[in-house]
């Protein structure tokens, strides 16, 4: 869901934020005239397995999870050339929308289960004392206002509210997947080993 993403990216650019992104989102932001650093440039590892593996990397998760209050964490990220990430904006793959389509197959549904997105949302939410996480395009305006009011920073009440919303979203997302898969529990899924 790229709703409002161009306006958010423009707001981030005003505050000197380096935007790191993958695939179609990076292309969309670049087409809006805003510079983007590709995740593959950060991880020094290409996206692989048809895009299934791109953000599941220590240079991403270490950047999100490092507790900046701990000298040991900061020494470790510095020693591994990991640049901390302050803001995580994720729109999950459209699993619910996919399974609503007439004739959708189990394989199509499975391909629309986001793995890296929920992992980054949970990591950012876990570290919301220092990292802002946004999971809903409806919150882009509030984020832009917060950045404007605090010279490019966010305050703890907003980070906590957004973290709670992200945890709720991942819980709903996982519940929808579980609900969808339950009817398939007695069917044998093809095994390829």
C-alpha positions in Angstrom: 0.0 0.0 0.0 1.8 3.1 -1.2 -0.9 5.5 -0.2 0.7 8.7 1.0 4.2 7.3 0.7 5.4 10.1 -1.6 4.3 12.7 0.9 5.9 10.8 3.8 9.1 10.4 1.8 9.1 14.2 1.0 8.7 15.0 4.7 11.5 12.6 5.6 13.7 14.2 3.0 13.1 17.7 4.6 14.5 16.4 7.8 17.6 14.9 6.1 16.5 11.3 6.7 18.3 8.6 4.7 15.6 6.3 3.2 16.5 2.7 2.9 14.1 0.5 0.9 13.6 -2.6 -1.2 12.2 -3.3 -4.7 9.0 -1.6 -5.8 8.8 0.7 -2.8 12.3 2.0 -3.6 11.4 2.5 -7.2 8.2 4.4 -6.3 10.1 6.7 -4.0 12.8 7.3 -6.6 10.1 8.1 -9.2 8.9 10.8 -6.8 12.4 12.4 -7.1 13.7 11.3 -3.7 17.0 9.5 -3.2 16.8 6.0 -1.8 19.5 3.6 -0.6 18.7 0.0 -1.5 18.7 -2.6 1.2 21.1 -4.6 -0.8 23.6 -1.7 -0.7 23.3 -1.7 3.1 23.6 -5.5 3.6 26.1 -6.0 0.7 24.0 -9.0 -0.2 21.5 -9.3 -3.0 17.8 -9.9 -2.6 17.3 -13.6 -3.3 14.7 -16.4 -3.5 12.3 -14.3 -5.5 12.5 -11.5 -2.9 11.8 -13.8 0.1 15.2 -12.8 1.6 16.2 -9.2 1.6 15.8 -7.6 5.0 16.5 -10.7 7.2 20.1 -9.6 7.8 22.2 -8.4 10.8 22.9 -5.1 9.2 19.1 -4.5 9.2 18.0 -6.2 12.4 21.1 -5.1 14.3 20.5 -1.6 13.1 16.9 -1.7 14.5 17.5 -3.7 17.7 20.6 -2.0 19.0 19.9 -0.4 22.4 21.6 2.9 22.1 21.7 3.2 25.9 24.1 0.3 26.1 27.8 1.0 25.2 28.3 -2.7 24.4 25.6 -2.6 21.8 26.9 0.6 20.2 30.5 -0.8 20.2 29.2 -4.0 18.5 27.2 -2.2 15.7 30.2 0.1 15.2 32.6 -2.8 14.9 30.4 -4.4 12.3 29.8 -1.2 10.4 26.1 -1.1 11.2 24.3 2.2 11.0 21.4 2.4 13.5 17.9 2.7 12.1 15.6 5.2 13.8 12.4 4.8 11.9 10.8 1.7 10.4 7.8 2.1 8.1 6.2 -1.2 6.9 3.1 -2.1 4.9 2.8 -5.9 5.0 2.1 -8.1 2.0 -1.6 -8.1 1.2 -2.4 -11.5 2.6 -6.1 -10.8 3.5 -6.7 -9.2 0.1 -5.1 -12.1 -1.7 -7.2 -14.8 0.1 -10.4 -12.9 -0.8 -9.8 -13.3 -4.5 -11.9 -16.0 -6.2 -10.0 -19.1 -7.0 -6.8 -18.2 -5.0 -4.6 -21.2 -4.5 -2.8 -22.2 -1.4 0.5 -21.5 -3.1 -0.7 -18.0 -4.0 -1.8 -17.4 -0.4 1.5 -18.6 1.0 3.5 -16.3 -1.4 1.6 -13.4 0.1 2.7 -14.2 3.7 5.1 -11.5 4.7 8.1 -12.8 6.7 10.6 -9.9 6.9 8.0 -7.2 7.4 6.6 -8.6 10.6 10.1 -9.4 11.9 11.2 -5.8 11.4 7.9 -4.5 12.9 8.4 -6.6 16.0 12.1 -5.6 16.3 11.3 -1.9 16.0 8.4 -2.2 18.4 10.6 -4.1 20.9 13.0 -1.2 20.7 10.5 1.6 20.7 12.4 3.5 23.4 14.6 4.6 20.5 13.0 3.5 17.3 9.8 4.7 15.7 7.6 2.1 13.9 4.8 3.0 11.6 2.5 0.3 10.2 -0.5 2.3 9.0 -0.5 4.9 6.2 -3.2 6.8 8.2 -0.4 7.6 10.6 1.9 9.3 8.1 0.5 12.7 8.8 0.9 12.3 12.6 4.5 11.2 12.0 5.2 14.2 9.7 3.7 16.6 12.3 5.8 15.0 15.1 9.0 15.3 13.0 8.1 19.0 12.3 7.4 19.7 16.0 10.5 18.0 17.3 13.1 19.0 14.6 13.2 15.6 12.9 12.7 13.5 16.1 9.8 11.7 17.7 8.8 11.6 21.4 8.3 8.5 23.5 4.4 8.6 23.8 4.1 8.5 20.0 6.7 5.8 19.7 4.9 3.7 22.3 1.4 4.2 20.7 2.8 3.3 17.3 4.6 0.2 18.8 1.4 -1.0 20.3 -0.4 -0.6 17.0 2.4 -2.5 15.2 2.2 -5.4 17.7 -1.6 -5.4 17.2 -1.2 -5.4 13.4 1.3 -8.4 13.4 -1.1 -10.3 15.8 -4.0 -9.7 13.5 -1.9 -10.6 10.5 -0.8 -13.9 12.0 -4.3 -14.6 13.2 -5.6 -14.2 9.6 -3.0 -16.6 8.3 -3.8 -19.2 11.0 -7.5 -18.9 10.3 -7.0 -19.4 6.6 -4.7 -22.3 7.1 -6.8 -24.2 9.6 -9.1 -25.8 7.0 -5.9 -27.2 5.3 -4.6 -28.8 8.5 -5.7 -32.3 7.5 -4.4 -32.0 3.9 -1.0 -33.1 3.0 1.1 -30.2 1.8 3.5 -31.2 -1.0 7.0 -31.8 0.5 10.0 -31.1 -1.6 13.2 -32.4 0.0 
